[in-house]
Amino acid sequence: MRLAIFDLDGTLVDRSGAFADAVTSLSGDHGYGPEIEQWLLTELADHAERGDFDRLRAAFPVRESADHLWRVYIDRMASSVHCRPAVLGSLERLKAAGWSVGVATNGASDIQRAKIQATGLSELIDGIAASGDIDIRKPDPRLFELAAARCGTQLSPGDWMTGDNPETDIVGGHEAGLRTIWVTGRPWPEGLLTPHHTVKDVVAAIDYLLEEDAA
């Protein structure tokens, strides 16, 4: 069985739009003003974890506990995050073709799994490795190895990594011995190993995998 590993945020799901909605909702629910809302938008822009809300409480006189705010943030992200029906349909076709589907994602385990559950991706994914599981982040090859193990297999030369981040997904995939597909959307840094294939979105990436498989 061939293995296809995917990044989550910015590849399978749209984190950016969900993130702004979640912060606005959390701030409104707790009566936070624009200063706190802007702090959250800035400090949590790339990724969020439980400790960020300890930092929020240190910076502002908020009443709520960090644990409470983290739970609310997870709930709001899960409610706001979106996976396009075309992506779900493409993953169904990949599974039907005999592929195993894994996710390797940098992020806290609870929030990443909440997104996967909320979007319906959980029914299509065989194994998930989040950096919060073992305190290892992409591009460390061990996170890709964990994703494979949680799919009940191990990495092999015919396996693929698809993601939008040049450093963590593409370079990381290369270092783990995977073929790579880059989902464009950000500038490509000079000097990096180039991906094996480049696409505009993850649906096109899955189409390419199916075509390669049939060739």
N, C-alpha and C positions, 0 to 999 in steps of 0.2 A: 504494500500500500504506500502510495506517495504522500508526502506531507507538505502542506502549505501553511506557513505561519504568517499571521498578520499582526500588524500594529493595531491598536484600538483607536485612540484619539487622533482625529484628523485623517484617519484611513477608513476604518469601518463605521465610525460615528463622527458626527459634527460636534466636537466639544466646544468650539468657540462661541457659537450661538447659544448653546445650552448654558455655558458658564455665565454669560452676561445676564441671562434670565434668572438663573439661580441666585446670583448675588443681589440683584434687584429685589427678588422675592424675599430673600432672607433679611435684607436691610429693612424693607417695608414692614415685614411681620414684627420686627423688634423695635420699630421706631427709630432706626439709626439714620442720622443725617448724611449729607453728601460727603463729608470728610471720611467717615468710616466706610461708606460704600466705595469711595475711590481707593481707599487703602486696600480693601479686599480685591478690587478689580486689578490693582497693580501687583500686589504681593502674591496673589493666587493665579496670575495670568498663565504661567507655564504649567504648573501642577499644584495640587493642594494636598495637605496632609493634616492629621490631627494637631500636630504641634503649631501649625500656623495660627490656630485660634488661641493658643497660649500667648503667642506674640501679639495678637490683637488685644487681648485683655491687659497685656503689659503696656500697650500703647494708648489705650482708651479706657475710660471708666465704665465699662459695660457690666451689667448685672449678671448676665447669663454665664453659666460655666462653659469652659472650652468643650467638654464632652457633649453638652447639649447643642452647642452651635455646630459642632462637627456632624452630629446626627441630622440636624436640620439641613445642613449643606448637602449631605449625601442624599437626603430625601428630595430636595429641590433639584439637584442635578439629575437624579433618576427620573424625575417627572418631566424635565425639560429636554433631556438628550434625545437625539433622533437618529435612527438608522433608516435610510431610504428603502422602500419596498424592493427596488431594483437590486440593492445589495443583498438583501435576504434571499431573493430569488436566485441570484447568481451563486450564492453559497449553497443553496439547495441543489443546484445543478452540479456543483463541484463535488458535493457529498455523493450524489447519485452516480457520478462517474468513478467513485471508488477512492476519492481522496480523503485523507484525514486532515482536519482543520484545527489549528492551534492558534492561540493568541499569546504574544509576548509584549507586555506593556509596562512602561514605567509609571508607577502610581501606587497609592495605598490599596491594599487588597480589598477592603470593604467597599470603597467607592467604585473601583473598577468593576467588581463583580455586580454591584448594584446597577451600573449602566448596562452591563451585558444582560442581566435579567430583565430589566425594564424594556429593552428594545427588541426582545425576542431572539437575540443572538444565542442565548444559552442553549436553545434546542439544536443549534447548528454547529456548535463548537465542541470538540472532543477534549480539549485540555487548555487550561489557562495558567500562565505564569506571570504574576504581577511582581514588580520589584519589591513591593512591601512584604511579600511572602518570605523572602530570604535576605533582604537588605542588600540586594545586588541589582544594579541598574544596567540596561543596555547602554553602551555597546558590549558589555561583558558577555562573552560567549556562553557563560553558564546559565544565563536566563533563557537563551534559545534552547539549550540542552534540557532545561527543566520543562519548557513548553513541550518538547518532544516526548519527554518521559511521561508527562501528564496526558499525552495522547496515546500512551501505551507503546511507544516506539523509541527509536533513537535517531539522531541526525544522520543522514546519508547524502552522498553527492548529488542525488537527483532532487533534493528538497529545495523549497523556495521560501524566501522572506519578502514580504511586501509591506512597505511603509512610506510615510511622507517625510521622515527626518533623515537627511543625508548621513549625519554622524552616527546616530543611535541605531537606525534601522538598516541602512545600506552598508556602512562600514562594519557595523556590528554583525550583520548577516554574513558579509565576506569573511570576517574573522572566525565565524562559527562554521565556515565551510559550505555555506548556502549560496545558491543562486539568488539574485536579488531583483526586485521590481520596485522602482521608485515612482510614487504617486506625486506628481509635481504640484507646486503651489508655493514654494519658497525658493530663494536663490540657491543654486548649487555652488558650494564653496570650491575655490580653486585648490588643486592638489589632492583631492580625494579620489580614491578608486571609483571608477564609473560603474553604475549599475548595469546588469545584464540586459535590462529592458526598462523603458520609461513609458508611463501612461498618464492620462489626465485624471482618472479616477479608478477606484478599486474594482468597479464592474469591468472595465477594460482589462485590468490585471487578471481577473478571473477568466475572462474570455481568452486571454493569451495562454494561460495555464492549460485550459481545455484544448486549445488548438495544438499546443506543444505535445500534450498527452496523446492526441489523435494522430500526430505526424509519424 
